[in-house]
Amino acid sequence: MLKLMLLSIFFKLELANVYNQVNSKFKFREFLDIKDLPDLNQLREIYSRYSEDKYLELTLKTLNKLKFQKIRNIKSIILDSNSIT
């Protein structure tokens, strides 16, 4: 669920669009390692509880707890979100 919400936030797409794309294409589900996709209404209910900032904060805290030694000293991460089409 969090993966879908973060994709929606990162690419500034509506949650329904992300859900439909992931639901319709097996390769997306496989890439995101999503085995069971919840109902769209459940996602919307959970997504509406908090702001985007709270979800991003949750993600950063989770990544910090993983304690990867190689990325511990990295101060910034560059993400390329340009379309390849």
TIVO-2410 file (N, C-alpha, C; in nm, 3 decimals):
# residues 85
REC num residu      c1      c2      c3 atome chaine
REC   1      M   0.082  -0.119   0.000     N      A
REC   1      M   0.000   0.000   0.000    CA      A
REC   1      M   0.086   0.126   0.000     C      A
REC   2      L   0.189   0.125   0.083     N      A
REC   2      L   0.274   0.243   0.093    CA      A
REC   2      L   0.346   0.268  -0.039     C      A
REC   3      K   0.381   0.162  -0.110     N      A
REC   3      K   0.448   0.178  -0.239    CA      A
REC   3      K   0.360   0.251  -0.338     C      A
REC   4      L   0.233   0.216  -0.341     N      A
REC   4      L   0.141   0.284  -0.433    CA      A
REC   4      L   0.123   0.430  -0.396     C      A
REC   5      M   0.113   0.458  -0.267     N      A
REC   5      M   0.097   0.595  -0.222    CA      A
REC   5      M   0.221   0.678  -0.254     C      A
REC   6      L   0.338   0.621  -0.234     N      A
REC   6      L   0.461   0.694  -0.263    CA      A
REC   6      L   0.477   0.719  -0.412     C      A
REC   7      L   0.440   0.621  -0.494     N      A
REC   7      L   0.442   0.644  -0.639    CA      A
REC   7      L   0.349   0.757  -0.679     C      A
REC   8      S   0.234   0.758  -0.618     N      A
REC   8      S   0.136   0.863  -0.646    CA      A
REC   8      S   0.191   1.000  -0.607     C      A
REC   9      I   0.254   1.007  -0.491     N      A
REC   9      I   0.310   1.133  -0.444    CA      A
REC   9      I   0.428   1.175  -0.531     C      A
REC  10      F   0.518   1.081  -0.558     N      A
REC  10      F   0.641   1.114  -0.630    CA      A
REC  10      F   0.614   1.164  -0.771     C      A
REC  11      F   0.524   1.097  -0.842     N      A
REC  11      F   0.495   1.136  -0.980    CA      A
REC  11      F   0.377   1.232  -0.992     C      A
REC  12      K   0.322   1.273  -0.877     N      A
REC  12      K   0.209   1.367  -0.874    CA      A
REC  12      K   0.093   1.318  -0.960     C      A
REC  13      L   0.059   1.192  -0.939     N      A
REC  13      L  -0.054   1.130  -1.008    CA      A
REC  13      L  -0.162   1.099  -0.906     C      A
REC  14      E  -0.283   1.086  -0.956     N      A
REC  14      E  -0.391   1.046  -0.866    CA      A
REC  14      E  -0.372   0.900  -0.829     C      A
REC  15      L  -0.412   0.867  -0.709     N      A
REC  15      L  -0.397   0.731  -0.658    CA      A
REC  15      L  -0.470   0.631  -0.747     C      A
REC  16      A  -0.585   0.670  -0.800     N      A
REC  16      A  -0.663   0.581  -0.887    CA      A
REC  16      A  -0.585   0.545  -1.013     C      A
REC  17      N  -0.513   0.641  -1.071     N      A
REC  17      N  -0.435   0.613  -1.191    CA      A
REC  17      N  -0.322   0.514  -1.163     C      A
REC  18      V  -0.252   0.536  -1.053     N      A
REC  18      V  -0.144   0.445  -1.015    CA      A
REC  18      V  -0.200   0.306  -0.988     C      A
REC  19      Y  -0.310   0.301  -0.915     N      A
REC  19      Y  -0.374   0.173  -0.883    CA      A
REC  19      Y  -0.414   0.098  -1.010     C      A
REC  20      N  -0.476   0.167  -1.104     N      A
REC  20      N  -0.520   0.102  -1.228    CA      A
REC  20      N  -0.402   0.049  -1.309     C      A
REC  21      Q  -0.294   0.127  -1.317     N      A
REC  21      Q  -0.177   0.083  -1.391    CA      A
REC  21      Q  -0.114  -0.041  -1.328     C      A
REC  22      V  -0.099  -0.037  -1.196     N      A
REC  22      V  -0.037  -0.151  -1.126    CA      A
REC  22      V  -0.129  -0.273  -1.132     C      A
REC  23      N  -0.257  -0.251  -1.119     N      A
REC  23      N  -0.354  -0.360  -1.121    CA      A
REC  23      N  -0.362  -0.426  -1.259     C      A
REC  24      S  -0.347  -0.349  -1.363     N      A
REC  24      S  -0.364  -0.403  -1.498    CA      A
REC  24      S  -0.238  -0.467  -1.556     C      A
REC  25      K  -0.122  -0.435  -1.501     N      A
REC  25      K   0.003  -0.486  -1.559    CA      A
REC  25      K   0.081  -0.568  -1.459     C      A
REC  26      F   0.099  -0.694  -1.493     N      A
REC  26      F   0.169  -0.787  -1.405    CA      A
REC  26      F   0.314  -0.744  -1.380     C      A
REC  27      K   0.378  -0.688  -1.483     N      A
REC  27      K   0.518  -0.647  -1.468    CA      A
REC  27      K   0.534  -0.539  -1.363     C      A
REC  28      F   0.439  -0.448  -1.351     N      A
REC  28      F   0.444  -0.345  -1.246    CA      A
REC  28      F   0.433  -0.410  -1.109     C      A
REC  29      R   0.338  -0.502  -1.094     N      A
REC  29      R   0.323  -0.570  -0.965    CA      A
REC  29      R   0.448  -0.649  -0.929     C      A
REC  30      E   0.505  -0.713  -1.030     N      A
REC  30      E   0.626  -0.790  -1.007    CA      A
REC  30      E   0.742  -0.698  -0.968     C      A
REC  31      F   0.759  -0.588  -1.038     N      A
REC  31      F   0.866  -0.492  -1.009    CA      A
REC  31      F   0.852  -0.434  -0.869     C      A
REC  32      L   0.730  -0.401  -0.830     N      A
REC  32      L   0.705  -0.343  -0.698    CA      A
REC  32      L   0.695  -0.448  -0.589     C      A
REC  33      D   0.699  -0.574  -0.627     N      A
REC  33      D   0.688  -0.687  -0.534    CA      A
REC  33      D   0.557  -0.679  -0.455     C      A
REC  34      I   0.448  -0.661  -0.527     N      A
REC  34      I   0.315  -0.655  -0.467    CA      A
REC  34      I   0.243  -0.785  -0.503     C      A
REC  35      K   0.214  -0.864  -0.403     N      A
REC  35      K   0.146  -0.992  -0.426    CA      A
REC  35      K  -0.006  -0.976  -0.420     C      A
REC  36      D  -0.053  -0.912  -0.317     N      A
REC  36      D  -0.197  -0.889  -0.300    CA      A
REC  36      D  -0.224  -0.739  -0.305     C      A
REC  37      L  -0.303  -0.700  -0.400     N      A
REC  37      L  -0.337  -0.559  -0.415    CA      A
REC  37      L  -0.469  -0.532  -0.345     C      A
REC  38      P  -0.469  -0.442  -0.247     N      A
REC  38      P  -0.595  -0.412  -0.177    CA      A
REC  38      P  -0.692  -0.338  -0.268     C      A
REC  39      D  -0.812  -0.324  -0.221     N      A
REC  39      D  -0.916  -0.253  -0.294    CA      A
REC  39      D  -0.884  -0.104  -0.298     C      A
REC  40      L  -0.923  -0.037  -0.407     N      A
REC  40      L  -0.896   0.106  -0.423    CA      A
REC  40      L  -0.962   0.188  -0.312     C      A
REC  41      N  -1.081   0.149  -0.271     N      A
REC  41      N  -1.149   0.223  -0.163    CA      A
REC  41      N  -1.072   0.214  -0.031     C      A
REC  42      Q  -1.012   0.098  -0.004     N      A
REC  42      Q  -0.930   0.084   0.116    CA      A
REC  42      Q  -0.808   0.175   0.109     C      A
REC  43      L  -0.745   0.181  -0.008     N      A
REC  43      L  -0.630   0.268  -0.025    CA      A
REC  43      L  -0.667   0.415  -0.005     C      A
REC  44      R  -0.777   0.455  -0.063     N      A
REC  44      R  -0.821   0.595  -0.048    CA      A
REC  44      R  -0.852   0.629   0.096     C      A
REC  45      E  -0.912   0.536   0.167     N      A
REC  45      E  -0.945   0.560   0.308    CA      A
REC  45      E  -0.818   0.578   0.390     C      A
REC  46      I  -0.719   0.494   0.367     N      A
REC  46      I  -0.593   0.505   0.440    CA      A
REC  46      I  -0.517   0.630   0.398     C      A
REC  47      Y  -0.515   0.656   0.268     N      A
REC  47      Y  -0.441   0.770   0.214    CA      A
REC  47      Y  -0.497   0.903   0.265     C      A
REC  48      S  -0.625   0.909   0.289     N      A
REC  48      S  -0.687   1.035   0.331    CA      A
REC  48      S  -0.665   1.066   0.479     C      A
REC  49      R  -0.612   0.972   0.555     N      A
REC  49      R  -0.592   0.994   0.698    CA      A
REC  49      R  -0.481   1.093   0.728     C      A
REC  50      Y  -0.376   1.093   0.647     N      A
REC  50      Y  -0.260   1.176   0.674    CA      A
REC  50      Y  -0.222   1.256   0.550     C      A
REC  51      S  -0.135   1.353   0.570     N      A
REC  51      S  -0.088   1.434   0.457    CA      A
REC  51      S   0.027   1.363   0.387     C      A
REC  52      E   0.064   1.413   0.270     N      A
REC  52      E   0.175   1.355   0.195    CA      A
REC  52      E   0.304   1.361   0.275     C      A
REC  53      D   0.322   1.470   0.349     N      A
REC  53      D   0.444   1.486   0.428    CA      A
REC  53      D   0.459   1.375   0.532     C      A
REC  54      K   0.349   1.333   0.592     N      A
REC  54      K   0.355   1.226   0.692    CA      A
REC  54      K   0.399   1.093   0.629     C      A
REC  55      Y   0.350   1.065   0.507     N      A
REC  55      Y   0.390   0.941   0.440    CA      A
REC  55      Y   0.538   0.945   0.401     C      A
REC  56      L   0.585   1.061   0.357     N      A
REC  56      L   0.726   1.074   0.323    CA      A
REC  56      L   0.812   1.062   0.449     C      A
REC  57      E   0.766   1.119   0.557     N      A
REC  57      E   0.839   1.109   0.685    CA      A
REC  57      E   0.846   0.962   0.730     C      A
REC  58      L   0.736   0.892   0.719     N      A
REC  58      L   0.733   0.750   0.754    CA      A
REC  58      L   0.832   0.670   0.671     C      A
REC  59      T   0.838   0.700   0.543     N      A
REC  59      T   0.930   0.630   0.454    CA      A
REC  59      T   1.075   0.658   0.491     C      A
REC  60      L   1.107   0.784   0.516     N      A
REC  60      L   1.244   0.818   0.552    CA      A
REC  60      L   1.285   0.755   0.685     C      A
REC  61      K   1.195   0.752   0.780     N      A
REC  61      K   1.226   0.689   0.908    CA      A
REC  61      K   1.249   0.539   0.891     C      A
REC  62      T   1.168   0.477   0.805     N      A
REC  62      T   1.184   0.334   0.780    CA      A
REC  62      T   1.318   0.307   0.714     C      A
REC  63      L   1.355   0.388   0.616     N      A
REC  63      L   1.485   0.370   0.549    CA      A
REC  63      L   1.601   0.392   0.646     C      A
REC  64      N   1.587   0.487   0.734     N      A
REC  64      N   1.693   0.512   0.832    CA      A
REC  64      N   1.711   0.396   0.928     C      A
REC  65      K   1.605   0.325   0.958     N      A
REC  65      K   1.614   0.212   1.051    CA      A
REC  65      K   1.677   0.088   0.987     C      A
REC  66      L   1.683   0.085   0.854     N      A
REC  66      L   1.740  -0.032   0.787    CA      A
REC  66      L   1.891  -0.044   0.808     C      A
REC  67      K   1.956   0.067   0.835     N      A
REC  67      K   2.099   0.071   0.869    CA      A
REC  67      K   2.188   0.009   0.762     C      A
REC  68      F   2.171   0.050   0.640     N      A
REC  68      F   2.261   0.005   0.535    CA      A
REC  68      F   2.395   0.076   0.552     C      A
REC  69      Q   2.501   0.000   0.568     N      A
REC  69      Q   2.632   0.058   0.593    CA      A
REC  69      Q   2.684   0.136   0.472     C      A
REC  70      K   2.656   0.090   0.353     N      A
REC  70      K   2.709   0.157   0.234    CA      A
REC  70      K   2.644   0.292   0.209     C      A
REC  71      I   2.519   0.308   0.246     N      A
REC  71      I   2.452   0.435   0.218    CA      A
REC  71      I   2.441   0.524   0.341     C      A
REC  72      R   2.497   0.482   0.449     N      A
REC  72      R   2.486   0.557   0.573    CA      A
REC  72      R   2.549   0.696   0.562     C      A
REC  73      N   2.659   0.709   0.492     N      A
REC  73      N   2.730   0.836   0.483    CA      A
REC  73      N   2.685   0.922   0.366     C      A
REC  74      I   2.592   0.876   0.289     N      A
REC  74      I   2.543   0.953   0.175    CA      A
REC  74      I   2.453   1.066   0.228     C      A
REC  75      K   2.480   1.185   0.182     N      A
REC  75      K   2.403   1.301   0.228    CA      A
REC  75      K   2.283   1.331   0.141     C      A
REC  76      S   2.287   1.289   0.016     N      A
REC  76      S   2.174   1.316  -0.073    CA      A
REC  76      S   2.159   1.201  -0.173     C      A
REC  77      I   2.039   1.188  -0.221     N      A
REC  77      I   2.006   1.087  -0.321    CA      A
REC  77      I   1.944   1.159  -0.440     C      A
REC  78      I   1.991   1.128  -0.559     N      A
REC  78      I   1.938   1.190  -0.680    CA      A
REC  78      I   1.846   1.090  -0.748     C      A
REC  79      L   1.723   1.130  -0.772     N      A
REC  79      L   1.627   1.046  -0.842    CA      A
REC  79      L   1.590   1.113  -0.974     C      A
REC  80      D   1.592   1.035  -1.079     N      A
REC  80      D   1.555   1.085  -1.209    CA      A
REC  80      D   1.414   1.038  -1.239     C      A
REC  81      S   1.321   1.132  -1.247     N      A
REC  81      S   1.181   1.096  -1.271    CA      A
REC  81      S   1.134   1.138  -1.409     C      A
REC  82      N   1.229   1.160  -1.500     N      A
REC  82      N   1.191   1.198  -1.636    CA      A
REC  82      N   1.129   1.080  -1.710     C      A
REC  83      S   1.035   1.109  -1.793     N      A
REC  83      S   0.971   1.005  -1.871    CA      A
REC  83      S   1.067   0.956  -1.980     C      A
REC  84      I   1.067   0.826  -2.002     N      A
REC  84      I   1.156   0.772  -2.105    CA      A
REC  84      I   1.082   0.753  -2.238     C      A
REC  85      T   0.958   0.791  -2.243     N      A
REC  85      T   0.884   0.777  -2.368    CA      A
REC  85      T   0.880   0.906  -2.444     C      A
***
